[in-house]
Structure formats: C-alpha cells, structure tokens
Amino acid sequence: MVLPSWTDENLGTMKRAGLWLVSVVGEGSTFTKDELRQAFPGVSQIDRRMRDLRDHGWQIDTNRDDITLEPHEQRFVRQGEPVWEPGKGRAKSTVSVTATQRREIMSRDGNFCRSCGISGGQTYAGTFESAQLDIARRQVRQSDGAVSVELVTECNRCRVGGRQLTAEPADVLAQVRQLGRLERRVLAGWIADDRRPFSTVERLWAEYRALPEESRIRIRQVLDSADTD
C-alpha cells in the first residue's frame, strides 16, 4: 500500500508526524527536536502531536527511556497503529496524567519504583546511572478477562522493560490461596509494611547475580574452598 505524503497539509499534524517518522526517519533511527521542527515549520505544538502517537501504540524513546540518547535526541523504535488510514488515529479515551495526579500517584506508591524498589535519584547498583521515576501505564488483566490500564510509579529502566507486559492479579491471587497460614501471615506483614526485609544471604545473592561472570567465578571459588576447609 502506497503511503500518503507526510507533506500533505490536508492531513492532521499527528498523521503527518507519523508518516514523517516512517518515510524519513525509519524504525530504529534517531532524530532531534530541531530536525522535527525544521520538517514542520510554523506548525504549533508539533512536539505534542508527536507524543500523541504513543497513545496509538507507537514507541518513541527519549533519553528518559534510553540512556544512550542525548537530551535533544529521540529514537523511533516501533510503528504502532497506521493513524493515517480511514477510521484510525482517533483520540483515545485515556488522558494525559496531570502534574497533580503524578504527585499523588508517586506519593501513594511511596516515591519508589514499584517494580524494583529503587528511589528517584538513587544510583543503580554497579553503575553511575541515577534512577528517574515517572508514571507508567501498566496493562492489567481483570477477573473477567478484560484488560484495563492502571497507573504505577516505575523507574526509567523498568518502565521501558515492562511496556509489553500485562499484569495478572488473578494468578497472584491463586498462588496466595495456596499458601499455608504462616506464609500468609508473613506475606500480610510485608504488604502491611509495604516492604520486605531481606536477610544478608538474600542481599548477597542479589548482588552476586548482578556481578559479571568473571567476578561470579571468584565468588564461587571462595565458597568452594570454604566447603573443603
């Protein structure tokens, strides 16, 4: 199918922006804000119209999503719905998260990533990279099988990695029901405190898993030698 021209001003700005990404930039390639504005001179809010494509399944990463990008760069990762086709590209029912909602959700979530537990500004283990917190839209499968979208606080790493995941509360609940009384009490305590205290051995296991293979070998050698002493 022949694509419409992204220069056709009879199309809406969002549709033209999508066509420009497909026709000029190409999936997997980067572009700058200046290049975008030069392609659409005189078009107001072109940045916002570009962001609107994300509501239609398009993945366009910034340096908050991909640390290899510079602040002025974005990467066109994947095309979503062909918004220029008839019947496509209509406004979604979801709305942008306001600054007030963002603060409320982060406060509700304890101001840390609900996936990995890191706080905003905290450095990832073994790196000099600081975590940035934002609001992620997570797909959640309900008990009737329908999939809805819920908002959750996540760091930049987890937000990117979890985009294609669907939460399954029913599976979690089924496993909770299989727990013994003591295990249920322990879990209920962690949930009430909204934190799980890890033992020294558990923390060491997590740190060991994050080490490069050569370093893991040295740890194993020390443990093996200790067993033979």
C-alpha positions, 0 to 999 in steps of 0.5 A, a space after each residue: 500500500 502506497 503511503 500518503 505524503 507526510 507533506 500533505 497539509 490536508 492531513 492532521 499534524 499527528 498523521 503527518 508526524 507519523 508518516 514523517 517518522 516512517 518515510 524519513 526517519 525509519 524504525 530504529 533511527 534517531 532524530 532531534 527536536 530541531 530536525 522535527 521542527 525544521 520538517 514542520 515549520 510554523 506548525 504549533 505544538 508539533 512536539 505534542 502531536 508527536 507524543 500523541 502517537 504513543 497513545 496509538 501504540 507507537 514507541 518513541 524513546 527519549 533519553 528518559 527511556 534510553 540512556 544512550 540518547 542525548 537530551 535533544 535526541 529521540 529514537 523511533 523504535 516501533 510503528 504502532 497503529 497506521 493513524 493515517 488510514 480511514 477510521 484510525 488515529 482517533 483520540 483515545 479515551 485515556 488522558 494525559 496524567 496531570 502534574 497533580 495526579 503524578 504527585 499523588 500517584 508517586 506519593 501513594 506508591 511511596 516515591 519508589 519504583 514499584 517494580 524494583 524498589 529503587 528511589 528517584 535519584 538513587 544510583 543503580 547498583 554497579 553503575 553511575 546511572 541515577 534512577 528517574 521515576 515517572 508514571 507508567 501505564 501498566 496493562 492489567 488483566 481483570 477477573 473477567 478477562 478484560 484488560 484495563 490500564 492502571 497507573 504505577 510509579 516505575 523507574 526509567 529502566 523498568 518502565 521501558 522493560 515492562 511496556 509489553 507486559 500485562 499484569 495478572 492479579 488473578 494468578 497472584 491471587 491463586 498462588 496466595 490461596 495456596 499458601 499455608 497460614 504462616 506464609 500468609 501471615 508473613 506475606 500480610 506483614 510485608 504488604 502491611 509494611 509495604 516492604 520486605 526485609 531481606 536477610 544478608 544471604 538474600 542481599 548477597 545473592 542479589 548482588 552476586 547475580 548482578 556481578 559479571 561472570 568473571 567476578 561470579 567465578 571468584 565468588 564461587 571459588 571462595 565458597 568452594 574452598 570454604 566447603 573443603 576447609 
